[in-house]
Amino acid sequence: MGNKKIKHTSNGNRSRNGNSRPKAPILAKAARNGAPKAGAIGSAQGKNGAPKAESANGSGLRTYSIPDYRLEHPDYSVRQLVEKDKDGTQHVRYEVSGDLDAPVPPIRESKYLDKRQAIEIYRYMLLNRKMEIALENLYKQGKVVGGVYFGLGQEACSCASAYALDKDDWFAPMIRNQGSLLVRGFGASDTMMQYMAKADSPTKGRDGTSHFGDIEKRNMVSPISMLGDLIPVMAGVALGARLQGRNLAVMTYIGDGGQSTGVTYEGINFAAVQNLGLVLVVESNLWAYSTPSEMQYRCKDLAERAIGYGIPSVIVDGTDACQVYDASHEAVERAHRGEGPTMIEAKMMRMKGHAIHDAAAYVPKPMFEFWKRRDPIARLENYLVRDKKWLSAKENEKLIAEVDRIIEQEREIAVNSPMPTPESAEGGVFCEDGCHEIKPKYAMPKVKKGSAAYKETEAAAHFK
Amino acid sequence: MQLTYLEAIRQGIWEEMENDPTVFCLGEDIGIYGGAFKVTDGFIDRFGAERVIDTPIAESAIVGAAFGASLTGMRPVAEFQFMDFIGCAFNQISNMVAKTHYLWGAPAPLVLRGPSGGYVHGGPFHSQNPEMWFVHNPGLKVICPATPYDAKGLIKAAIRDSNPCVFFEHKYLYRRIKEEVPSDDYIVPIGKARIAREGRDLSVITYAAMVHTALEAADLLAKEGIDLEILDLRTVSPLDREAIAQTVKKTNKVIILHEHSRTGGLAGEIAAIINEEAFDDLDGPIVRIAGLDSAIPFSPPQELHYLPKLEDVIREARKLKAY
């Protein structure tokens, strides 16, 4: 064993104060904390995103900052108010105070999107909204089993983020990301059939909503109802792919409510220490069911959490598709370069109740009015038609009519699918022989083995 | 080769990693330290840090990451330092991993393994037998080997299986038993019980460390002319219903023996299977010997009182023989 070679490995060999320079790409501190590369997140100035806990002499001066792509910073806050009615009975409600009359900002010019791409995102956002309107109608006709969840007001966040992924990248939606599914190539009928519990739904009736996946073609992991669990799972997808020689971006979402779970911390931290290409879109939509974000977390912006994980983050206006796309694109590029996870906080508001049964009476009306003026589709439409003149009024009308036609076709497919037979509840609990071939999706991992041979453990050798 | 129970598991994982580049290990302190019980000792030197990953202390992340990697066709083997800590990852296992194939058709070929069981004075958080938490989760295979031969054959079978397997290693057995284990490649099929001892008078259905308690009781009882048959379940989910029915049909009397708490324990399920498959063959009541309905206490006299003992088996066997 005389000729000892020192190799840097994926674990443990990492400087805490910036003095050493690990060589393995998955460890390289410079890359982890934003190497001088194109794009704004984790970029050349070195002041973006990740903690800069080191100075030239490693004295530990911290200069954190988080890029903010927004063109406005809404200034209001929500608090609980105790009131007495005429009879002296006490009532508690939420009240908003602050500047709720601020003018709507313009769309921020994208650094990356061209005309065709911008129109395509707009089209997906229209599909997203009109699919949900169709679902609402199906619900009113009694055709939906259970409730309907909406992404109203969040279409830019869902569609523009998923649009930034490459075909080989993976993603996992949460309940309000039904638009992301359309971007990734699922039909609107897939989601509609899920809601109607139909035999031809992707889960063949076994689950509803956006709870389905596809590991063959569309690289989508099915969500579960418990919040945050997808984050380590997506990190694991990136880990599996990296062992097969690929740096993939793996995107998933978490709300301002969901981020309160412990597994959210575990998942981001795991992705951070392993330097995996997680792109976590934090949907800061102000209401977690009926609980305002003020009662969910104390820090100013959820993007600040990234500092504690040692990863970069960025804040965007979630109703501005161009900002969402640009931040997502940069995060995806970082992931492809093997530079690790990125957190994107998209600020917006959930514009309906938690689900269709919930009238959201707890939301102060002025907040709805404020965010209604910032409708992501109206804003993008205005940008494409009036500001950029990439769409004429006529072309826009044509595009909307085409989307209506598609949704009607998809609705027909979904409605005409039969209900599953009762017996189809059985089977499929296990992967039986021949139902799936387990093989590496990208390539057989290249294995480098050390010279250490198998020998019995010391404890075992001492066995008497 | 004579191998301990621990060494057999270690060799099984080692061989699978040698033969299949998609197999990798992750867990707490499994790298340079080699794991709290040294099951992965020396692995990092042979297979490298990419395939032997020391993780943060975050069980949900460990299971989640193993599951995610399995979706890309890898075969992760995740270690729990003690199986008691699997509770920290319960949601991830129960709601994410176990349901995945049934709900959306994605196979999850991963192994969750670690030490469980009492008799080592580990206290309430290092001595539990939490296998029943997972038996009640359709979609998981739950494996509890009793011998070095089975431990090696079953860990290899679990790694090669297309489904999530929860593999309970009994820490009392780790270095206390040794037997001849063949050096050629073999597996022990999941879901198949084995007769650990043939007998005429009554059957003891059990698994893991309790197999050895039953064997010891059988030797002593043989001197009194009581001939025990011992069925080692090896896998507790899915249960080998046929083997359970067969031994009852043969001896007509049955004791079910396990370490974990009596109420809601495996014995209740096995009694129900006997009721369904071999009710007419019974010549006596089904007897349960199990842990108390409490947490498993720390102090040795208390722990021993909680756990099934040799005397319990002897006493109950005599009573049932005489019934």
Boltz contact constraints between the chains, C-beta under 6 A:
constraints:
  - contact:
      token1: [A, 9]
      token2: [B, 49]
      max_distance: 6.0
  - contact:
      token1: [A, 10]
      token2: [B, 49]
      max_distance: 6.0
  - contact:
      token1: [A, 10]
      token2: [B, 50]
      max_distance: 6.0
  - contact:
      token1: [A, 11]
      token2: [B, 31]
      max_distance: 6.0
  - contact:
      token1: [A, 11]
      token2: [B, 49]
      max_distance: 6.0
  - contact:
      token1: [A, 11]
      token2: [B, 54]
      max_distance: 6.0
  - contact:
      token1: [A, 203]
      token2: [B, 103]
      max_distance: 6.0
  - contact:
      token1: [A, 203]
      token2: [B, 104]
      max_distance: 6.0
  - contact:
      token1: [A, 206]
      token2: [B, 103]
      max_distance: 6.0
  - contact:
      token1: [A, 207]
      token2: [B, 103]
      max_distance: 6.0
  - contact:
      token1: [A, 212]
      token2: [B, 104]
      max_distance: 6.0
  - contact:
      token1: [A, 213]
      token2: [B, 104]
      max_distance: 6.0
  - contact:
      token1: [A, 215]
      token2: [B, 71]
      max_distance: 6.0
  - contact:
      token1: [A, 215]
      token2: [B, 106]
      max_distance: 6.0
  - contact:
      token1: [A, 222]
      token2: [B, 104]
      max_distance: 6.0
  - contact:
      token1: [A, 224]
      token2: [B, 95]
      max_distance: 6.0
  - contact:
      token1: [A, 224]
      token2: [B, 96]
      max_distance: 6.0
  - contact:
      token1: [A, 226]
      token2: [B, 91]
      max_distance: 6.0
  - contact:
      token1: [A, 226]
      token2: [B, 95]
      max_distance: 6.0
  - contact:
      token1: [A, 229]
      token2: [B, 92]
      max_distance: 6.0
  - contact:
      token1: [A, 229]
      token2: [B, 96]
      max_distance: 6.0
  - contact:
      token1: [A, 232]
      token2: [B, 61]
      max_distance: 6.0
  - contact:
      token1: [A, 232]
      token2: [B, 64]
      max_distance: 6.0
  - contact:
      token1: [A, 232]
      token2: [B, 65]
      max_distance: 6.0
  - contact:
      token1: [A, 233]
      token2: [B, 64]
      max_distance: 6.0
  - contact:
      token1: [A, 233]
      token2: [B, 67]
      max_distance: 6.0
  - contact:
      token1: [A, 233]
      token2: [B, 68]
      max_distance: 6.0
  - contact:
      token1: [A, 235]
      token2: [B, 65]
      max_distance: 6.0
  - contact:
      token1: [A, 236]
      token2: [B, 64]
      max_distance: 6.0
  - contact:
      token1: [A, 236]
      token2: [B, 65]
      max_distance: 6.0
  - contact:
      token1: [A, 236]
      token2: [B, 67]
      max_distance: 6.0
  - contact:
      token1: [A, 236]
      token2: [B, 68]
      max_distance: 6.0
  - contact:
      token1: [A, 236]
      token2: [B, 69]
      max_distance: 6.0
  - contact:
      token1: [A, 237]
      token2: [B, 68]
      max_distance: 6.0
  - contact:
      token1: [A, 237]
      token2: [B, 71]
      max_distance: 6.0
  - contact:
      token1: [A, 237]
      token2: [B, 72]
      max_distance: 6.0
  - contact:
      token1: [A, 239]
      token2: [B, 65]
      max_distance: 6.0
  - contact:
      token1: [A, 239]
      token2: [B, 69]
      max_distance: 6.0
  - contact:
      token1: [A, 240]
      token2: [B, 69]
      max_distance: 6.0
  - contact:
      token1: [A, 240]
      token2: [B, 72]
      max_distance: 6.0
  - contact:
      token1: [A, 240]
      token2: [B, 74]
      max_distance: 6.0
  - contact:
      token1: [A, 241]
      token2: [B, 72]
      max_distance: 6.0
  - contact:
      token1: [A, 263]
      token2: [B, 60]
      max_distance: 6.0
  - contact:
      token1: [A, 266]
      token2: [B, 58]
      max_distance: 6.0
  - contact:
      token1: [A, 266]
      token2: [B, 60]
      max_distance: 6.0
  - contact:
      token1: [A, 266]
      token2: [B, 61]
      max_distance: 6.0
  - contact:
      token1: [A, 267]
      token2: [B, 61]
      max_distance: 6.0
  - contact:
      token1: [A, 269]
      token2: [B, 56]
      max_distance: 6.0
  - contact:
      token1: [A, 270]
      token2: [B, 61]
      max_distance: 6.0
  - contact:
      token1: [A, 270]
      token2: [B, 65]
      max_distance: 6.0
  - contact:
      token1: [A, 428]
      token2: [B, 102]
      max_distance: 6.0
  - contact:
      token1: [A, 429]
      token2: [B, 102]
      max_distance: 6.0
  - contact:
      token1: [A, 429]
      token2: [B, 138]
      max_distance: 6.0
  - contact:
      token1: [A, 429]
      token2: [B, 139]
      max_distance: 6.0
  - contact:
      token1: [A, 430]
      token2: [B, 163]
      max_distance: 6.0
  - contact:
      token1: [A, 431]
      token2: [B, 101]
      max_distance: 6.0
  - contact:
      token1: [A, 431]
      token2: [B, 107]
      max_distance: 6.0
  - contact:
      token1: [A, 431]
      token2: [B, 162]
      max_distance: 6.0
  - contact:
      token1: [A, 431]
      token2: [B, 163]
      max_distance: 6.0
  - contact:
      token1: [A, 436]
      token2: [B, 107]
      max_distance: 6.0
  - contact:
      token1: [A, 438]
      token2: [B, 73]
      max_distance: 6.0
  - contact:
      token1: [A, 438]
      token2: [B, 109]
      max_distance: 6.0
  - contact:
      token1: [A, 438]
      token2: [B, 162]
      max_distance: 6.0
  - contact:
      token1: [A, 439]
      token2: [B, 73]
      max_distance: 6.0
  - contact:
      token1: [A, 440]
      token2: [B, 22]
      max_distance: 6.0
  - contact:
      token1: [A, 440]
      token2: [B, 73]
      max_distance: 6.0
  - contact:
      token1: [A, 441]
      token2: [B, 72]
      max_distance: 6.0
  - contact:
      token1: [A, 441]
      token2: [B, 73]
      max_distance: 6.0
  - contact:
      token1: [A, 444]
      token2: [B, 21]
      max_distance: 6.0
  - contact:
      token1: [A, 445]
      token2: [B, 21]
      max_distance: 6.0
  - contact:
      token1: [A, 447]
      token2: [B, 21]
      max_distance: 6.0
  - contact:
      token1: [A, 448]
      token2: [B, 48]
      max_distance: 6.0
  - contact:
      token1: [A, 449]
      token2: [B, 46]
      max_distance: 6.0
  - contact:
      token1: [A, 450]
      token2: [B, 45]
      max_distance: 6.0
  - contact:
      token1: [A, 450]
      token2: [B, 46]
      max_distance: 6.0
  - contact:
      token1: [A, 452]
      token2: [B, 42]
      max_distance: 6.0
  - contact:
      token1: [A, 452]
      token2: [B, 45]
      max_distance: 6.0
  - contact:
      token1: [A, 452]
      token2: [B, 46]
      max_distance: 6.0
  - contact:
      token1: [A, 454]
      token2: [B, 14]
      max_distance: 6.0
  - contact:
      token1: [A, 456]
      token2: [B, 7]
      max_distance: 6.0
  - contact:
      token1: [A, 457]
      token2: [B, 38]
      max_distance: 6.0
  - contact:
      token1: [A, 457]
      token2: [B, 41]
      max_distance: 6.0
  - contact:
      token1: [A, 459]
      token2: [B, 38]
      max_distance: 6.0
  - contact:
      token1: [A, 460]
      token2: [B, 4]
      max_distance: 6.0
  - contact:
      token1: [A, 460]
      token2: [B, 7]
      max_distance: 6.0
  - contact:
      token1: [A, 463]
      token2: [B, 4]
      max_distance: 6.0
  - contact:
      token1: [A, 463]
      token2: [B, 175]
      max_distance: 6.0
